[in-house]
Amino acid sequence: MAAFTVEQIVPLQLVRTSPLKEMYTLNPFVWREQEPYELLLRAVNHAEIAAEKVARIYYGRSADGLRFEMGDHPVIAPGPDDDDDDKDGCEDPTVAVVEDTTYVYYTGWNQTILKGQLLLAAGPDVEHLHKGGIAIPYSDRVMNPKEATIVPVADGTWRLFFEYARSDASRVGIASAPAVGGPWTVLSPIFEARPAHWDGWHLSTGPVLCSDPMRPVMFYNGATRDAKWRIGWIAFDASFTRIAARGDDPLITPPPGAPGDTDIGFAASAIEGNNGIYLYYSIADKAMMRAQVKRTLSVLD
């Protein structure tokens, strides 16, 4: 029997105006401090040339976690200077709210130097953010770091999972910091791709649930060499030093798409409450979904 089962999948609905209305939307990061549900997402304009597709980050609110009223303007936008690390795109938002400060980690893309780096913006709320620069830089060790996942640890420190590139594959790195805003020290990875499995070549981070602090669970993204991405789960020990359990099969496989669609299911965020787990993800890099997931087995040893 599986540790998690998917009970229902429904699409997200966006109430939006132009230009957001005409854009692709993906990477839905949903969180809920009290009321309402809040959302940051990545929005990308249509363009025939890939280099002309420029991502921005928009904010929305919802009473039910499904129908979001979106703002008219991005809360994190590229640049504005030609030498900025995010001058050609702001992607993959992840939120951590600590005390009176909202921290947003996101990927900045610079087309001129063909580099992505993990950046940080912070402020009193998501509509009043100030860019804080590089959190995890591009390096020979971690190329194009992106897709942050932020997790508090019982000893008061923080962990940051992120995707990076090496040897023609996406991998998952981990970093440690004394505070949610860094500075971050990159550690040795704690899990790898599994040859001959659905996650046998590429890996990327996903949301972590800490409702059981002894066995935090990540809904992560994995793919074969031909980049057919699926969503699975993995559990860690309390200090994120070793794997405690890992699902054999994907939890979510995207349905067949239209001709030309990418074969991608990609987890972005999750909320656990009285109705179980709401897992937010995107498919084919253009549609956003919410899966209602139920725990059916404990992942404790």
Secondary structure, DSSP 8 states (H G I E B T S, - for coil): --SEEEEEEEE-EEE--TTGGGSEEEEEEEE-SSSSEEEEEEEE---SSGGG--EEEEEEEESSSSEEEE-SS-SB---SSTT-TTTT-EEEEEEEEETTEEEEEEEEEETTTTEEEEEEEEESSTTS-EEEEEEE---SSSEEEEEEEEEE-TTS-EEEEEEEEETTEEEEEEEEESSTT---EEE--S----TTSTTSSEEE---EE-SSTTS-EEEEEEE-TT--EEEEEEEE-TTSSSEEEE-SS-SB------TT---BEEEEEEEEETTEEEEEEEETTTEEEEEEEEE-S----
